[in-house]
Amino acid sequence: MKQQTANFISERACPSIAYRIKKEIIREDISNPDMKTLQSKILEESEIVRIFTLRRSDGWLGGYFHGVDEPESLIRYLIEKGVEPTNPIILDALNAIIIAGEQFDHGSMSNVGKPLDDFHFGGSKLMKACVFAYAGKEDYDFVREQIKESLDVFQYVCEVNTTESIYEIYRDKKVFQVGVKWPSIYHLRLLAYTNSWRNAKNYDMLMESFQKLVQLSPIPEIKFRYKSQIISPASIYMNNFNDDMKNLTAKEWMMWFHRTELISRLGIARKIDTIKKQLDYVNSMVNENNELFMTKLNHYYFTKWTGYTGLALENNWKSEIKRVNDLTFRHLLILSLLNN
């Protein structure tokens, strides 16, 4: 972690980036006066204020569950922005999800989420568990159940030798064969933000699984068949762990940053040779630009916060300084996670 760069970015960036650098990279105590001041500034930002106004009388935050301005994406955004998970708005929203019981995913996700869960591809239950994991709440049976499920899914990958063995053709589309389990970005998120699973055996299994995913990459787009319906769940699946770093599009850069941050949180990124080489490439890029991430990237995947997308904490990427703040922060965060 580059201390001088971290200090430089924290001094000129938005309160969220400054707060997270001090908390997660420099390791400053959040009870310090300067941290309390930054937290107050975060809570005063117009988008945070707008989200807080979406709170219903029962604590539910926003619309149904899975879409834009709905609890899943809103809670993820608030945590990413540096709002402390002890904030009453977040605690009330989590409690409202629990109170909703089996109907928590009523709405756009209900018809798709349950089959995805049942067939081990990660649906409503996994997304719910991730929301609680973002807030550091893994001591619930439904979260632990999904942690076990996520480990089982990555274990399945270890036994796969070819991508052709996991799909069949249905109506000219590649669809997963019955019995296949396959990891999504949500399985990775859940393990990245939880700790109870961490032991030597699981670390070894995950390293083997990710090495296999690298070998299988690029993985074709494979859809999910439920009865006679073909379901194509957004950008839930991770298709390429063997990126050509010199030729990434802006969209692919966002997916690389997000995926690599999560793998770094697992504690295995440096032990997977291909990912280590990717990190070395990015480090070299940044070092050539005074330790700032200067590559001009512009795609709504960075700035549009949904269950699948969103990485920007600054409010306006039309400003080069703000874009560089965000991307340099993510690079610094990954470096810090690698050293944990």
N, C-alpha and C positions, 0 to 999 in steps of 0.2 A: 504494500500500500504506500502511495506517494503522499507523505504528510504535507509537503509544501503545496502540492496541487489540491489536496483536500481542503486545506485552509483557504486557498485562493478561490475555489469554486464556492465554498460555503459563504464567503464574504460577499459575493456578487449575485448569488442565486436566490430563487424564491425561498420563502420560509420553510417549505416542505423539504427541499433539498438540503438546506442548511441544517435543519433539525435532524434529518436522517444521517447526514454525514457525521454530525457530532455524536449522535446516539449509537449508530451501528458501526461506524468506522473508527472514529476517535475514541468512542466508548465513554462519552461524558454522561454523568448521572442526570437523569431527567428531572430530578428535584432541584437542580441548580437554578438560580434566578434567571440566567440567560436562556435556559431551556424552557422554563415556564413562559418567558416572554415570547419565544418562537412559537410555542404551542398556541398561545393566545392569538398570534398573528395568523397561524394556519386556520384557526376557527373563524377568523374574520374574513377570510377570502370569499369572494362572491359565490363561487361554485359550491363551496362547503355550506355556506348559508342557504343556498338554494336547495341543496340535498336535504338539509335538516328540516326545511319546510315541508318535505314530502312525508314526514313522519305522521302516521295516523294516530288516532286516540289510543289504540291498543298497542302502540309501539311498532307496528309493522311499517317498514320503510319502503315507500314507493308502490309500484304496481304489483304484478303477480309474484314471480320469483326469479326467472331466468333472463329476462330481456333487459334492454336499456332502461335505466331509471327503475330498476327492480332490485330487491334485496341482494341478490348474488353479486351483481356488478357494482352496486353502490357501496356495499361493505368492503369489497376488494379495493375500490377506489379510495375510500376513506383511510383504510389502513396504509395503502401505498402513499397517500399524501402525508402520512405521519400523524394522523389523528390517533391518539392513544386508544387501545382497545377497551380501556376502562371508562371511556366516554359514555355517559348515560344513553345517548342516541344509539350507539352501537350495541350496548348491553340490552337495551329494550328491544332492538330489532332482532337480536339473537333469541331472546326469550319469546318473542312473538312467533318465530319460526318453530320453536319447540311446542308452543301451545297449539299451533296449527296441526300438529300430529301428522297423520298420513296424507293430509290434504295440503301440505305446505307447498307442493309444486303445482297447485291448481292453476290452470291457464295454458299458456303456449307450450309448456314443457310436459304436461301431464301425459299426453298420449305417446310421446317418444321416450321420455325419461325412464319410465318403468320397464319397458322392454330392453332398453340398453343396460339397465341394472341387471335384469334377469339373465341376460346372455353374456355377462361379464365384459361389457364394453364401457361401463361407466356412464351412468345417467343421473337421474335426480338425486339418488342417495349419495352418490359420490360428490356431486356438486354441493350438496348440503354440508357434507363433512368438510369439504374444502373451505367453505365460508367460516366454519368454526375454527378450522386450523389457522386461517389468516389471523384470527384474533387470539391465537394461542390457547384455544380451548379444545384439548384433545381428550379430556377425561370424561367422555361420554361414550356409552356403549355403541351408539350409531357411528361415531368417529372411529373407534377402535375396530369395529366390524369392517369398515371401508379401508382401513390401513392393512388389515389382513388380506382383504380382497386385492388391494393394489400390489402387495408382495406376491400373491399368487399369480397375478397377471404377468408381472415381470419374470417370475420363475418360468412361466409357460414359454416365454420367448427363448429361454436358454435351450429348449429342445427343438427349436425350429431351424431347419437347415436351408430352406429356400422359401421365397415369398409365394411361389406357385403352390406350395403345399397348404397354404392357409386360405386360399380363395377358390371360388368356382365362378363360372360365367352364368349369369341369369339375365335374360333380356339384354344381351350384349353389354352387360355391366359386370365388373368384378365385384363380387360380394363375398363376405367372410363365410367360410364353411361352418356348419353347425359344430359346436364344441370348441371352436377357436376362441382364445382369450387374447385381447390385444391392448397394449397400453395407450392411453391418451394423455394429453397435456394435463388433465385433471388428476390422473394417477400420480404423475410426476409432481404436481403441485402439492398434493396431500402429503407425500413422503417428505418433500422438501421442507414443509412447515410443521412437521411433527417430530417427536424424539423417541417415543416409547418403543419403536421398532429397532432402534439402533443397537446392533451388536455385530460381532465379527462375522458370524454366519450370514447375516443379511447383507452386510457390506460386500462380502465376496460374491454373493448371488447377484447383487445389482451390478457389480463390475462386469461379471460374465454376461449379464443381460444386455448391458449397454454396448459391450464389445460386439455382441451378436447383432444388435441393431445397426451398428456401424458397418459390419460386414454385409448386411442385407440392403443397405442404402445404395441408391435411392429406392425407397419403398413405394410401389405404385399406389394410386388412390384406390382404396377399397371401401365399398359401401356396406351398409348393414341391411340385411333382408329380414323383415318381420312379416311372417305369413306371405302375402303376395305384394307387400309394400316394400319399396326400396327407399331406405333412409340415408340421406347424406348429411351427417351432422357437422355442419360448418367446418371450422378448421381445428376440429378436436384432435385429429390424429397427427402424429409427428412423422414426416415422410423422409427426411434426409438428415442423418447424423454425420454425414461425410461431406460437408459443404465445401465447394470451391470458393475460398474466401476472397479471391481476387475478382470474382465475377458475381457476387451477391447483388440482387436487386434490393431496393429499399425495404420492400415487404419482407424479403428473406433475412435482411439484417435485423429487423424487429424480432422475427421468430428466433433468430440465433441468439440475440441478447437475452430474450426471455428464457429460452430453453437452457442456455448455458448458465445463467444465474441460478436456475433451479437445480441443475446438476451440481453446481458448485456448492449449493446448500446441502446436498447429500453428502459431500465430503469425498467424492470419488473422481472429480474432474481431472485432476492432475495424473491420475493413475490409468486413464484411458488415453492411449498414445495419440489417436486422431484428434481428440478434443484438446489435449495438451498442445499439439501443433497449431490448432486454430487459435488458442489463447496466445501462443508465442507470436503468431502472425499479427494479432491485434495489438499486442504489447509493442511490437516493433513499429507498427503504424503510428501509435500514440506517441512513442518516444521521439519519432521524427518530427512531431508537431508540438514540441515543448510540453509534452505530457497531456495534451488536450486531444479529444476525439473530434477532429475537424471535418471528417468526410461529410459531404452534403447529402443528407438523407431526408426524404419527404414522402411520407405515405400515411394514409389515415390509420393504418394499423398502430402507429405510434401515438396518435393524438385522440383517437376515438376509443373511449373506455366502454368495453362490453365484457361479457364473460370470457371472450376469446382474445380481445385485443386491448391495447392501452399500455403505454410505457411512459409517456410524457408527464412530468409533474409541473413544468413551467406552463404558463397559460397561453403562450403565443409563439409558435415555432417559425413565424415569419421573421422573427429576430434571430440572427445567427448566434448571438451571444446566448440566448435562451436555449436554442437547440444544442449548442456545445455544452452548456451547463448540464442538460439532461443526459446526454450521451457520455460525457466524461464522468458524471456521477455513477452511471451504471457500470462503467468500466472499473472505477475505483471500488465499487461495491463488490464486484466479482473478485477483484484482487484480494479484498479484505476477507471474503468468504473462503478463498483458497488457503488463506493463512490461519484459519480457525482450527 
